[in-house]
Amino acid sequence: MSGIATLTNKYQRVLDKYGVKITDTRKTTPCFRLFEKYAVMVGGATPHRFNLSDCVMIKDNHIAYAGSIENAVAKIRKNISHTHKIEVECETLEQVKEALNAKADIIMLDNMSLEDMKEAVSIIDKKAVVEASGNVTYERLEAIAKTGVDVISTSSIVACAKTLDLSLKSL
């Protein structure tokens, strides 16, 4: 957990000057989610969904089943509480426009180029929270932040954190 908090803080410090938050994903170690999410928060980040009931996330398979982003969002809005947000995962600028028209609360830019992210941020124009995800590395953080996104999500702050050696041998 110390390694997760430390790595998370390292990522967040890069983003602070841009007003961008780093967040984890639901990809956690079985039976350790609560602890890993807490470590992410201790590191200064905002945790993503704790479980599937925290927020609706519409992914490519949901879009295919519903026939379109607009259909998927409309069907879901009929069946959820007014307190739940809807996030749509978009891989193209056309999908971004459709998610925006459907009034998605959060639009995730999945594996987009930096140029496409910048264009998507311009299209969204603060009408939804913009989350960048996919191909997020420490080396790319600042470049992603400069596109104007609000949040960057990555599983690496949990999955790639090193464990802390707490040996007392040196005492």
MDTraj code that builds the backbone (N, CA, C; nanometers):
import mdtraj as md
import numpy as np

residues = "MET SER GLY ILE ALA THR LEU THR ASN LYS TYR GLN ARG VAL LEU ASP LYS TYR GLY VAL LYS ILE THR ASP THR ARG LYS THR THR PRO CYS PHE ARG LEU PHE GLU LYS TYR ALA VAL MET VAL GLY GLY ALA THR PRO HIS ARG PHE ASN LEU SER ASP CYS VAL MET ILE LYS ASP ASN HIS ILE ALA TYR ALA GLY SER ILE GLU ASN ALA VAL ALA LYS ILE ARG LYS ASN ILE SER HIS THR HIS LYS ILE GLU VAL GLU CYS GLU THR LEU GLU GLN VAL LYS GLU ALA LEU ASN ALA LYS ALA ASP ILE ILE MET LEU ASP ASN MET SER LEU GLU ASP MET LYS GLU ALA VAL SER ILE ILE ASP LYS LYS ALA VAL VAL GLU ALA SER GLY ASN VAL THR TYR GLU ARG LEU GLU ALA ILE ALA LYS THR GLY VAL ASP VAL ILE SER THR SER SER ILE VAL ALA CYS ALA LYS THR LEU ASP LEU SER LEU LYS SER LEU".split()
xyz = np.array([
    [0.0824, -0.1186, 0.0000],
    [0.0000, 0.0000, 0.0000],
    [0.0878, 0.1263, 0.0000],
    [0.2010, 0.1182, 0.0674],
    [0.2928, 0.2322, 0.0677],
    [0.3472, 0.2577, -0.0728],
    [0.3776, 0.1510, -0.1438],
    [0.4257, 0.1649, -0.2810],
    [0.3208, 0.2272, -0.3718],
    [0.1944, 0.1895, -0.3537],
    [0.0854, 0.2461, -0.4328],
    [0.0711, 0.3944, -0.4017],
    [0.0712, 0.4291, -0.2748],
    [0.0572, 0.5704, -0.2357],
    [0.1734, 0.6530, -0.2897],
    [0.2941, 0.5986, -0.2823],
    [0.4126, 0.6705, -0.3293],
    [0.4080, 0.6912, -0.4799],
    [0.3766, 0.5868, -0.5557],
    [0.3705, 0.5985, -0.7012],
    [0.2559, 0.6912, -0.7438],
    [0.1431, 0.6787, -0.6779],
    [0.0292, 0.7656, -0.7075],
    [0.0681, 0.9115, -0.6872],
    [0.1363, 0.9403, -0.5776],
    [0.1782, 1.0773, -0.5482],
    [0.2761, 1.1288, -0.6532],
    [0.3630, 1.0418, -0.6992],
    [0.4582, 1.0804, -0.8046],
    [0.3825, 1.1228, -0.9310],
    [0.2814, 1.0460, -0.9693],
    [0.2003, 1.0792, -1.0859],
    [0.1238, 1.2098, -1.0624],
    [0.0596, 1.2224, -0.9462],
    [-0.0242, 1.3385, -0.9193],
    [0.0574, 1.4674, -0.9166],
    [0.1792, 1.4622, -0.8656],
    [0.2627, 1.5834, -0.8608],
    [0.2904, 1.6387, -1.0008],
    [0.3034, 1.5512, -1.0995],
    [0.3232, 1.5956, -1.2386],
    [0.2005, 1.6720, -1.2873],
    [0.0828, 1.6297, -1.2431],
    [-0.0431, 1.6834, -1.2948],
    [-0.0950, 1.8051, -1.2202],
    [-0.0460, 1.8280, -1.1000],
    [-0.0988, 1.9365, -1.0162],
    [-0.1004, 2.0718, -1.0864],
    [0.0058, 2.1052, -1.1583],
    [0.0126, 2.2380, -1.2209],
    [-0.0873, 2.2558, -1.3352],
    [-0.1489, 2.1447, -1.3790],
    [-0.2477, 2.1511, -1.4866],
    [-0.3915, 2.1389, -1.4338],
    [-0.4052, 2.1167, -1.3035],
    [-0.5383, 2.0995, -1.2463],
    [-0.6039, 1.9689, -1.2866],
    [-0.5224, 1.8706, -1.3233],
    [-0.5716, 1.7398, -1.3671],
    [-0.5536, 1.6407, -1.2534],
    [-0.6511, 1.5521, -1.2360],
    [-0.6428, 1.4501, -1.1329],
    [-0.6064, 1.3154, -1.1950],
    [-0.5242, 1.2404, -1.1236],
    [-0.4970, 1.1018, -1.1628],
    [-0.5979, 1.0146, -1.0873],
    [-0.6416, 0.9088, -1.1490],
    [-0.7322, 0.8156, -1.0835],
    [-0.6940, 0.6739, -1.1212],
    [-0.7303, 0.5823, -1.0358],
    [-0.7024, 0.4412, -1.0618],
    [-0.8146, 0.3826, -1.1474],
    [-0.8167, 0.2522, -1.1587],
    [-0.9249, 0.1822, -1.2276],
    [-0.9783, 0.0771, -1.1309],
    [-1.0722, -0.0032, -1.1775],
    [-1.1214, -0.1116, -1.0921],
    [-1.0270, -0.2312, -1.0929],
    [-0.9211, -0.2261, -1.1696],
    [-0.8273, -0.3375, -1.1783],
    [-0.7403, -0.3391, -1.0532],
    [-0.7828, -0.4194, -0.9568],
    [-0.7127, -0.4283, -0.8297],
    [-0.6866, -0.5742, -0.7962],
    [-0.6067, -0.5954, -0.6943],
    [-0.5763, -0.7301, -0.6473],
    [-0.6983, -0.7879, -0.5766],
    [-0.7382, -0.9116, -0.6106],
    [-0.8541, -0.9709, -0.5434],
    [-0.8401, -0.9635, -0.3907],
    [-0.9473, -0.9217, -0.3268],
    [-0.9577, -0.9080, -0.1806],
    [-0.8795, -0.7900, -0.1228],
    [-0.8138, -0.7122, -0.2054],
    [-0.7364, -0.5983, -0.1563],
    [-0.7875, -0.4647, -0.2090],
    [-0.9000, -0.4649, -0.2781],
    [-0.9495, -0.3423, -0.3409],
    [-0.9630, -0.2281, -0.2402],
    [-1.0235, -0.2531, -0.1261],
    [-1.0433, -0.1481, -0.0266],
    [-0.9107, -0.0847, 0.0143],
    [-0.8112, -0.1674, 0.0373],
    [-0.6800, -0.1173, 0.0794],
    [-0.6093, -0.0414, -0.0327],
    [-0.6165, -0.0966, -0.1545],
    [-0.5510, -0.0311, -0.2672],
    [-0.6183, 0.1016, -0.3014],
    [-0.7503, 0.1069, -0.2947],
    [-0.8211, 0.2332, -0.3184],
    [-0.7826, 0.3365, -0.2122],
    [-0.7710, 0.2925, -0.0884],
    [-0.7310, 0.3831, 0.0196],
    [-0.5894, 0.4352, -0.0059],
    [-0.4997, 0.3478, -0.0494],
    [-0.3618, 0.3890, -0.0780],
    [-0.3584, 0.4925, -0.1909],
    [-0.4437, 0.4764, -0.2898],
    [-0.4531, 0.5733, -0.3992],
    [-0.4941, 0.7098, -0.3432],
    [-0.5909, 0.7100, -0.2522],
    [-0.6358, 0.8357, -0.1914],
    [-0.5255, 0.8973, -0.1053],
    [-0.4553, 0.8154, -0.0299],
    [-0.3446, 0.8656, 0.0525],
    [-0.2375, 0.9287, -0.0372],
    [-0.2189, 0.8736, -0.1561],
    [-0.1218, 0.9267, -0.2511],
    [-0.1660, 1.0560, -0.3173],
    [-0.2881, 1.1004, -0.2919],
    [-0.3343, 1.2284, -0.3439],
    [-0.4226, 1.2209, -0.4663],
    [-0.4624, 1.1013, -0.5033],
    [-0.5451, 1.0844, -0.6229],
    [-0.6918, 1.0685, -0.5855],
    [-0.7744, 1.0682, -0.6872],
    [-0.9173, 1.0459, -0.6725],
    [-0.9458, 0.9038, -0.7181],
    [-1.0058, 0.8222, -0.6339],
    [-1.0354, 0.6855, -0.6794],
    [-1.1461, 0.6849, -0.7836],
    [-1.1348, 0.5920, -0.8770],
    [-1.2398, 0.5708, -0.9771],
    [-1.3482, 0.4872, -0.9100],
    [-1.4342, 0.4267, -0.9854],
    [-1.5413, 0.3443, -0.9283],
    [-1.4840, 0.2389, -0.8340],
    [-1.5504, 0.2213, -0.7211],
    [-1.5110, 0.1131, -0.6312],
    [-1.5684, -0.0188, -0.6818],
    [-1.6906, -0.0129, -0.7329],
    [-1.7517, -0.1327, -0.7901],
    [-1.8453, -0.0908, -0.9041],
    [-1.9082, -0.1862, -0.9650],
    [-1.9907, -0.1590, -1.0824],
    [-2.1126, -0.0723, -1.0525],
    [-2.1559, -0.0678, -0.9269],
    [-2.2761, 0.0093, -0.8951],
    [-2.2486, 0.1572, -0.8688],
    [-2.1232, 0.1979, -0.8644],
    [-2.0897, 0.3376, -0.8343],
    [-2.1186, 0.4336, -0.9490],
    [-2.1060, 0.3876, -1.0697],
    [-2.1233, 0.4724, -1.1872],
    [-2.1478, 0.3800, -1.3059],
    [-2.2315, 0.4230, -1.3969],
    [-2.2544, 0.3435, -1.5177],
    [-2.1427, 0.3744, -1.6160],
    [-2.0783, 0.2712, -1.6668],
    [-1.9767, 0.2903, -1.7701],
    [-2.0207, 0.2143, -1.8943],
    [-2.0429, 0.2902, -1.9993],
    [-2.0844, 0.2311, -2.1263],
    [-1.9593, 0.2076, -2.2100],
    [-1.9366, 0.0810, -2.2437],
    [-1.8190, 0.0415, -2.3207],
    [-1.8624, -0.0061, -2.4593],
    [-1.7656, -0.0422, -2.5407],
    [-1.7933, -0.0792, -2.6797],
    [-1.8964, -0.1902, -2.6956],
    [-1.8929, -0.2906, -2.6080],
    [-1.9890, -0.4000, -2.6210],
    [-2.1318, -0.3538, -2.5884],
    [-2.1465, -0.2596, -2.4957],
    [-2.2787, -0.2043, -2.4651],
    [-2.3314, -0.1220, -2.5834],
    [-2.2416, -0.0457, -2.6432],
    [-2.2797, 0.0371, -2.7590],
    [-2.3248, -0.0520, -2.8738],
    [-2.2503, -0.1581, -2.8986],
    [-2.2860, -0.2507, -3.0065],
    [-2.4223, -0.3144, -2.9797],
    [-2.4471, -0.3547, -2.8559],
    [-2.5743, -0.4174, -2.8203],
    [-2.6907, -0.3205, -2.8356],
    [-2.6712, -0.1961, -2.7918],
    [-2.7791, -0.0960, -2.7973],
    [-2.7969, -0.0380, -2.9371],
    [-2.6951, -0.0496, -3.0211],
    [-2.7039, 0.0030, -3.1571],
    [-2.6392, 0.1381, -3.1741],
    [-2.6237, 0.2121, -3.0654],
    [-2.5576, 0.3427, -3.0702],
    [-2.5347, 0.3921, -2.9277],
    [-2.4499, 0.4919, -2.9163],
    [-2.4259, 0.5523, -2.7850],
    [-2.5546, 0.6172, -2.7343],
    [-2.6228, 0.6896, -2.8216],
    [-2.7454, 0.7587, -2.7800],
    [-2.8506, 0.6604, -2.7302],
    [-2.8656, 0.5468, -2.7973],
    [-2.9608, 0.4446, -2.7512],
    [-2.9188, 0.3880, -2.6163],
    [-2.7908, 0.3604, -2.6011],
    [-2.7412, 0.3039, -2.4755],
    [-2.7642, 0.3999, -2.3592],
    [-2.7305, 0.5267, -2.3775],
    [-2.7490, 0.6261, -2.2711],
    [-2.8976, 0.6416, -2.2383],
    [-2.9826, 0.6490, -2.3399],
    [-3.1269, 0.6654, -2.3170],
    [-3.1843, 0.5475, -2.2391],
    [-3.1473, 0.4260, -2.2755],
    [-3.1969, 0.3071, -2.2049],
    [-3.1505, 0.3059, -2.0597],
    [-3.0272, 0.3414, -2.0401],
    [-2.9733, 0.3407, -1.9038],
    [-3.0379, 0.4498, -1.8188],
    [-3.0531, 0.5691, -1.8738],
    [-3.1141, 0.6803, -1.7974],
    [-3.2528, 0.6438, -1.7454],
    [-3.3269, 0.5633, -1.8214],
    [-3.4607, 0.5213, -1.7785],
    [-3.4554, 0.4283, -1.6574],
    [-3.3418, 0.3641, -1.6360],
    [-3.3344, 0.2578, -1.5363],
    [-3.2397, 0.2836, -1.4199],
    [-3.1895, 0.4057, -1.4071],
    [-3.1001, 0.4343, -1.2950],
    [-3.1533, 0.5519, -1.2142],
    [-3.0995, 0.5626, -1.0971],
    [-3.1348, 0.6733, -1.0091],
    [-3.0799, 0.8047, -1.0645],
    [-3.1428, 0.9118, -1.0264],
    [-3.0948, 1.0446, -1.0672],
    [-2.9580, 1.0755, -1.0063],
    [-2.9159, 0.9983, -0.9094],
    [-2.7873, 1.0238, -0.8426],
    [-2.6689, 0.9588, -0.9135],
    [-2.6947, 0.8733, -1.0116],
    [-2.5860, 0.8042, -1.0810],
    [-2.5396, 0.8810, -1.2048],
    [-2.4099, 0.8788, -1.2250],
    [-2.3524, 0.9388, -1.3452],
    [-2.3343, 0.8315, -1.4515],
    [-2.3297, 0.8774, -1.5756],
    [-2.3064, 0.7869, -1.6885],
    [-2.1773, 0.8287, -1.7569],
    [-2.0862, 0.7325, -1.7704],
    [-1.9595, 0.7533, -1.8395],
    [-1.9614, 0.6718, -1.9681],
    [-1.9187, 0.7342, -2.0764],
    [-1.9139, 0.6655, -2.2057],
    [-1.7696, 0.6583, -2.2521],
    [-1.7263, 0.5381, -2.2853],
    [-1.5917, 0.5161, -2.3380],
    [-1.5946, 0.5395, -2.4894],
    [-1.5127, 0.6345, -2.5354],
    [-1.5108, 0.6712, -2.6775],
    [-1.3721, 0.6466, -2.7367],
    [-1.3708, 0.5893, -2.8548],
    [-1.2448, 0.5631, -2.9243],
    [-1.2229, 0.6563, -3.0425],
    [-1.3287, 0.7274, -3.0838],
    [-1.3192, 0.8163, -3.1998],
    [-1.3844, 0.9506, -3.1672],
    [-1.3533, 1.0505, -3.2477],
    [-1.4147, 1.1814, -3.2308],
    [-1.5643, 1.1773, -3.2628],
    [-1.6054, 1.0921, -3.3542],
    [-1.7480, 1.0763, -3.3839],
    [-1.8223, 1.0245, -3.2609],
    [-1.7618, 0.9291, -3.1914],
    [-1.8237, 0.8779, -3.0685],
    [-1.8299, 0.9866, -2.9617],
    [-1.7285, 1.0705, -2.9541],
    [-1.7285, 1.1817, -2.8594],
    [-1.8483, 1.2720, -2.8862],
    [-1.8705, 1.3053, -3.0110],
    [-1.9840, 1.3918, -3.0476],
    [-2.1166, 1.3254, -3.0107],
    [-2.1267, 1.1951, -3.0353],
    [-2.2500, 1.1235, -3.0031],
    [-2.2713, 1.1177, -2.8512],
    [-2.1650, 1.0939, -2.7753],
    [-2.1762, 1.0904, -2.6288],
    [-2.2162, 1.2271, -2.5747],
    [-2.1637, 1.3304, -2.6336],
    [-2.1982, 1.4668, -2.5937],
    [-2.3454, 1.4961, -2.6240],
    [-2.3923, 1.4564, -2.7415],
    [-2.5336, 1.4739, -2.7778],
    [-2.6262, 1.3953, -2.6857],
    [-2.5778, 1.2811, -2.6375],
    [-2.6575, 1.1972, -2.5477],
    [-2.6531, 1.2487, -2.4036],
    [-2.5757, 1.3533, -2.3801],
    [-2.5605, 1.4155, -2.2485],
    [-2.4952, 1.3225, -2.1460],
    [-2.3909, 1.2531, -2.1902],
    [-2.3113, 1.1721, -2.0972],
    [-2.2481, 1.2663, -1.9947],
    [-2.2367, 1.2201, -1.8724],
    [-2.1771, 1.3009, -1.7664],
    [-2.0249, 1.3035, -1.7760],
    [-1.9683, 1.1893, -1.8163],
    [-1.8234, 1.1734, -1.8272],
    [-1.7948, 1.1097, -1.9622],
    [-1.7003, 1.1652, -2.0347],
    [-1.6608, 1.1077, -2.1631],
    [-1.5156, 1.0639, -2.1513],
    [-1.4946, 0.9323, -2.1636],
    [-1.3610, 0.8761, -2.1551],
    [-1.3018, 0.8652, -2.2948],
    [-1.1846, 0.9232, -2.3110],
    [-1.1121, 0.9159, -2.4371],
    [-1.0189, 0.7967, -2.4272],
    [-1.0545, 0.6891, -2.4941],
    [-0.9834, 0.5629, -2.4784],
    [-0.8813, 0.5417, -2.5891],
    [-0.7543, 0.5375, -2.5513],
    [-0.6448, 0.5106, -2.6436],
    [-0.6406, 0.6075, -2.7617],
    [-0.6739, 0.7319, -2.7379],
    [-0.6700, 0.8317, -2.8449],
    [-0.5311, 0.8937, -2.8543],
    [-0.4988, 0.9428, -2.9722],
    [-0.3745, 1.0170, -2.9906],
    [-0.3861, 1.1497, -2.9153],
    [-0.2730, 1.2119, -2.8895],
    [-0.2737, 1.3417, -2.8221],
    [-0.3508, 1.4452, -2.9032],
    [-0.3367, 1.4405, -3.0342],
    [-0.4065, 1.5346, -3.1204],
    [-0.5577, 1.5153, -3.1111],
    [-0.6020, 1.3893, -3.1140],
    [-0.7455, 1.3616, -3.1032],
    [-0.7989, 1.3997, -2.9646],
    [-0.7188, 1.3774, -2.8606],
    [-0.7619, 1.4180, -2.7258],
    [-0.7847, 1.5685, -2.7201],
    [-0.6906, 1.6436, -2.7753],
    [-0.7023, 1.7897, -2.7757],
    [-0.8279, 1.8334, -2.8509],
    [-0.8552, 1.7718, -2.9638],
    [-0.9748, 1.8028, -3.0422],
    [-1.1014, 1.7645, -2.9646],
    [-1.0985, 1.6491, -2.8983],
    [-1.2145, 1.6047, -2.8199],
    [-1.2446, 1.7018, -2.7062],
    [-1.1411, 1.7493, -2.6387],
    [-1.1591, 1.8472, -2.5307],
    [-1.2257, 1.9729, -2.5857],
    [-1.1846, 2.0146, -2.7033],
    [-1.2437, 2.1324, -2.7674],
    [-1.3911, 2.1085, -2.8019],
    [-1.4213, 1.9909, -2.8532],
    [-1.5591, 1.9560, -2.8894],
    [-1.6478, 1.9522, -2.7640],
    [-1.5974, 1.8907, -2.6587],
    [-1.6750, 1.8746, -2.5350],
    [-1.6967, 2.0089, -2.4660],
    [-1.5974, 2.0946, -2.4704],
    [-1.6092, 2.2328, -2.4233],
    [-1.6738, 2.2450, -2.2846],
    [-1.6256, 2.1639, -2.1906],
    [-1.6692, 2.1683, -2.0500],
    [-1.8150, 2.1255, -2.0286],
    [-1.8761, 2.0593, -2.1261],
    [-2.0142, 2.0118, -2.1113],
    [-2.0194, 1.8744, -2.0455],
    [-1.9026, 1.8138, -2.0242],
    [-1.8908, 1.6854, -1.9553],
    [-1.7497, 1.6774, -1.8982],
    [-1.7321, 1.5913, -1.8016],
    [-1.5984, 1.5640, -1.7499],
    [-1.5249, 1.4833, -1.8552],
    [-1.3987, 1.5181, -1.8816],
    [-1.3201, 1.4486, -1.9832],
    [-1.2126, 1.3654, -1.9143],
    [-1.2165, 1.2355, -1.9398],
    [-1.1211, 1.1413, -1.8810],
    [-1.0386, 1.0772, -1.9921],
    [-0.9080, 1.0803, -1.9775],
    [-0.8191, 1.0113, -2.0720],
    [-0.7793, 0.8782, -2.0110],
    [-0.7765, 0.7756, -2.0922],
    [-0.7397, 0.6427, -2.0448],
    [-0.6752, 0.5650, -2.1588],
    [-0.5972, 0.4668, -2.1234],
    [-0.5324, 0.3828, -2.2232],
    [-0.3989, 0.4393, -2.2650],
    [-0.2986, 0.3557, -2.2648],
    [-0.1631, 0.3960, -2.3032],
    [-0.1113, 0.5117, -2.2172],
    [-0.1495, 0.5104, -2.0896],
    [-0.1029, 0.6128, -1.9966],
    [0.0246, 0.5619, -1.9303],
    [0.1322, 0.6345, -1.9545],
    [0.2590, 0.6032, -1.8886],
    [0.3056, 0.7284, -1.8157],
    [0.3954, 0.7098, -1.7235],
    [0.4494, 0.8241, -1.6500],
    [0.5111, 0.9247, -1.7471],
    [0.5787, 0.8737, -1.8484],
    [0.6459, 0.9597, -1.9458],
    [0.5473, 1.0429, -2.0279],
    [0.4250, 0.9947, -2.0468],
    [0.3245, 1.0657, -2.1276],
    [0.2308, 1.1541, -2.0453],
    [0.2404, 1.1488, -1.9139],
    [0.1449, 1.2200, -1.8283],
    [0.1315, 1.3676, -1.8620],
    [0.2420, 1.4355, -1.8665],
    [0.2379, 1.5801, -1.8883],
    [0.1782, 1.6130, -2.0256],
    [0.2160, 1.5377, -2.1268],
    [0.1617, 1.5612, -2.2612],
    [0.0109, 1.5382, -2.2629],
    [-0.0365, 1.4357, -2.1930],
    [-0.1806, 1.4105, -2.1863],
    [-0.2498, 1.5251, -2.1119],
    [-0.1914, 1.5682, -2.0003],
    [-0.2497, 1.6780, -1.9221],
    [-0.2612, 1.8053, -2.0053],
    [-0.1630, 1.8311, -2.0893],
    [-0.1633, 1.9522, -2.1722],
    [-0.2753, 1.9541, -2.2754],
    [-0.3402, 1.8395, -2.2999],
    [-0.4518, 1.8372, -2.3948],
    [-0.5767, 1.9017, -2.3364],
    [-0.5797, 1.9190, -2.2047],
    [-0.6947, 1.9834, -2.1403],
    [-0.7925, 1.8890, -2.0740],
    [-0.7598, 1.7607, -2.0642],
    [-0.8498, 1.6664, -1.9977],
    [-0.8616, 1.7003, -1.8495],
    [-0.9669, 1.6504, -1.7866],
    [-0.9893, 1.6744, -1.6439],
    [-0.9273, 1.5666, -1.5557],
    [-0.9302, 1.4444, -1.6055],
    [-0.8886, 1.3275, -1.5284],
    [-0.8093, 1.2341, -1.6187],
    [-0.7086, 1.1695, -1.5618],
    [-0.6357, 1.0654, -1.6336],
    [-0.6461, 0.9390, -1.5491],
    [-0.6995, 0.8326, -1.6092],
    [-0.7118, 0.7066, -1.5356],
    [-0.6088, 0.6069, -1.5859],
    [-0.5542, 0.5341, -1.4901],
    [-0.4539, 0.4334, -1.5236],
    [-0.4518, 0.3240, -1.4174],
    [-0.4332, 0.2026, -1.4606],
    [-0.4193, 0.0923, -1.3650],
    [-0.2757, 0.0824, -1.3138],
    [-0.1836, 0.1531, -1.3783],
    [-0.0422, 0.1385, -1.3422],
    [-0.0091, 0.1874, -1.2018],
    [-0.0858, 0.2837, -1.1479],
    [-0.0529, 0.3313, -1.0129],
    [-0.0767, 0.2234, -0.9079],
    [-0.1576, 0.1241, -0.9421],
    [-0.1776, 0.0096, -0.8532],
    [-0.0936, -0.1087, -0.9008],
    [-0.1044, -0.1423, -1.0279],
    [-0.0410, -0.2627, -1.0811],
    [0.1113, -0.2554, -1.0860],
    [0.1678, -0.1376, -1.1037],
    [0.3130, -0.1245, -1.1205],
    [0.3848, -0.0738, -0.9958],
    [0.3107, -0.0540, -0.8883],
    [0.3737, -0.0047, -0.7652],
    [0.4635, -0.1122, -0.7058],
    [0.5795, -0.0692, -0.6619],
    [0.6733, -0.1622, -0.5993],
    [0.6410, -0.1752, -0.4509],
    [0.6661, -0.2921, -0.3985],
    [0.6452, -0.3114, -0.2556],
    [0.7595, -0.2464, -0.1788],
    [0.7296, -0.2038, -0.0595],
    [0.8290, -0.1373, 0.0246],
    [0.9000, -0.2415, 0.1086],
    [1.0306, -0.2398, 0.1079],
    [1.1103, -0.3321, 0.1885],
    [1.1201, -0.2743, 0.3290],
    [1.0556, -0.3389, 0.4226],
    [1.0516, -0.2909, 0.5596],
    [1.1495, -0.3667, 0.6505],
    [1.2568, -0.4130, 0.5938],
    [1.3557, -0.4882, 0.6698],
    [1.4147, -0.4034, 0.7821],
    [1.4365, -0.4663, 0.8941],
    [1.4987, -0.3973, 1.0093],
    [1.6476, -0.4319, 1.0211],
    [1.7039, -0.4955, 0.9196],
    [1.8428, -0.5380, 0.9233],
    [1.9411, -0.4231, 0.9364],
    [1.9079, -0.3081, 0.8845],
    [2.0031, -0.1975, 0.8861],
    [2.0073, -0.1241, 1.0191],
    [1.9188, -0.1605, 1.1100],
    [1.9193, -0.0940, 1.2401],
    [2.0315, -0.1408, 1.3220],
])
top = md.Topology()
chain = top.add_chain()
for i, resn in enumerate(residues, 1):
    res = top.add_residue(resn, chain, resSeq=i)
    for name in ("N", "CA", "C"):
        top.add_atom(name, md.element.get_by_symbol(name[0]), res)
traj = md.Trajectory(xyz[None], top)
